[in-house]
């Protein structure tokens, strides 16, 4: 407690340091493309919140309407400005920064405006409910068109280009006419401590930081390749057995971790492992005597059941080899173990590269935890005669930063299973500080059922049937939109569907936490 109190005191006394190193578009892009930054508790500290179009009938789990599903055309308020009727989507005091802006609609005409620091005129204007038409320069890493995107009708996009501000930010929407046809949005934003110096976004900064924006866009699609292995382990692992390899004594950090699995053959050559092996070979990692990673290889890497390809910022799965780029620090010791829970022998080869690490009060351990529930009831979204469920990915006690999850579902229905909203609770909140608008929306796409896609921070590597029946996998990892917590964190997903039925749910949660 003494060290945490000291850090909080230093954060409170840091206006001079913050002024010397202000939060800027360039500094945020640098943090976004740093694998190391996320493994230390944020400094300056920030809170992460979300403003969204969730159904306002959702007031409390104890009241009717908690699972209401009209998650569109819901706003904070309506105001008149220079003769425009503007519906407010975000109204946030600074210092802060928008770090993720997701939206979609089937009826785009209108005007989207973003105001900074209480200015009378907006700094960003889009002539549609479409950030692709806002005149912003990023490519598809920093501004992702959804898999269903069309310029004139269905589909939306997700903006990851950070938009910092010193005093205030307001986002509004003006309809072109009286038509209201399903406008959905989520705006994730940071709020920094008072006294933090922030360079407010202005359009001219796009030119000033043009090279930094281009470099971030390129790097998000081309993350660093694994370094030369520092520790290795390989062998034929029989059913029920394990192969383990300890890391060199710390302090160090695992910089990259790769694993290759294959099936032995009678002629001595390795054949591809069966798809089921990605769920039956488990990865366990102990840092300084505590197990913080325990999940199947496929779910750890974001692929879920079957080992489908993943191509993202922190994670890659290609062929028979996975590569993890999560930085995993430890003070004294680390041991990586692969366990074969299948009925056949599997050849496993693991490699880890290490980097020096200065262990201090802000250092955090990496966690990945898998849970599995078969036959979870997924209520028809409008059937209020049945009880709906908030399915909990994880409930965490302590201090750390939530970094995302993988959802692997075996859908027993022949219709969409993901009408439910994501809900994130920080430090004992009674009402979630993040209240979403649908499962696919949380995973950076829109309109269900969905097509497969690969982006740096979100992926849909598997969807067996156009109806969404069978195996489906979504995964999303956080970056600038990571959620710090000081005492507790919990993440739920509403179980709502189009028809009503059951699903098997496998969920993997990723987070960093202090000891």
C-alpha positions, 0 to 999 in steps of 0.5 A: 500500500505504501508504494501505491500511495506514493505513486498516487501522490506523485501523480497528483504532484505532476503538473510540472512534469506533465507540462514538460511532457504534454500529451500530444497526438504524437505521444499517443501514437508513440504509446499506441505502437509501443509493446512495452508501455502497456506493461506498466501502470499508466502515468499520467494515470487516466480513467477510461469511459464510454459514451454510447447509444445504449437503450436508456431504459437500462437503468439498473439490474434490479429494474425492468429494462436492463436488457432493453435492446433499442441501442440506437438514436439515443443521445445525451441531450438535444441543443440548438446551435447556429440554427442547427438541431444537434444531438449530443453524443459525447460531452466530456471535460478535459484534459482527455482524449478520444481513443476509440470512436465506433459508429454505424448506420444504414442511413448516413445523410446528416452532419457529424461535428466534433468540438474541442475546448468549448470552441464555437465551431467544430474542428472536425465535420463529416457530411454523414454518419461516417468517419470515412467521410470526415477528411481524416488521413489514416489508413485502415489500421487507424480508421477501420471500415467495417466488413459490411461497409459501403459509402452510401448505405450499410456499415460503419467504421472505427477510428483509432486515431487519437483526438486529444483535448485540453479542456473539453470535447463535444460530439454531435449529430444533426439529422438531414431530415426527420427520418430516424433509421438506426444510428449506433455509436460508441465513443471511448475516451480518456480523462487525465488528472487535473494539471495534465498538459494536453495539445488539443487536436486541430486539423493542422496537426494532421500535417504537422504529425503526418510522418508519425501518423503514417509510421503508426499506420504502417507499424500496426500492420507490420509489428516487429518480428520475434527476436532470437530465442533466449529459451527453448523447449521441444519434444513429443508430448504424450497425452496428459504430459507436459513440457516446460521451460524456465526463463533465465532469472529476472528481472526480465520480460518475455518479449515474444513467445512462439509455439508450434504444434504438429502430429508425429508420423511413422516416417519421422516427419511432422504433419499438421496437428488436428484443429482440435489440438488448439483447444486441447494443448494448454499454455500455463505461465508462472511469474514469480511463483504465481500462475497468471496464464492458463488457457488453451493455445488457440484461445490464448492467441485469439483463434478459439476452437480450430486454430483459424488464422489471426493477424493482429498487433499483439498476436499472430497465428499462421499455419502451425505456429503462433506468435505472442507479442504481449510483453510479460515482465517478471522480477525473479522467475518465469516458467512456461508450460505446455500440457497435452490434454488430447488423446494423442501425442503432439509434438510441441516446440516453444521459443521465448525471446527476452528483454531487459526489464527494470522492475519498479512500482508500476510493473505489472504481470500479464494475465490470460484466463480461460473459462468455458460454459456449455449450453448457456441460455441465449434469450430471444431479445424481445421475449420478456417472459424469460429471464436473460443472463449477463455472462461474466468473462471475469471478475478481478480484484486488485489493481491493473489494466483490462486489455480485452478478450476472446469470445469463442461460441458454438451456436446451437441456433440457426440465427444470430446469437449476439444481440447482447451488450458488453458491460465493463464495471470499474472499481465497484461501479453499480452502473457500468462505465462502458455499456455497449450496443451489441456483440459485433459492435464491441468487436469493431464491426457492425451488422450481423451475421458478420463476415470474417475480418482481420485488423490490428486490434480486432478480428473475426477469424471464424464463422462456420455458417452464414446464419452464425450457426456453429463455431464463431470466434471474435477477439479484441485487444485494447491499446489506448482504450485499455481500462485501468482499475485500482480495486476491481474490474468485471466484464459481462456480456448480455446473452440475447439472440434473434430466436432464443436457444443455447450456446457453448461459450468459451471466453478468454480475458487478458489483463495486466495487474500489479502483484 
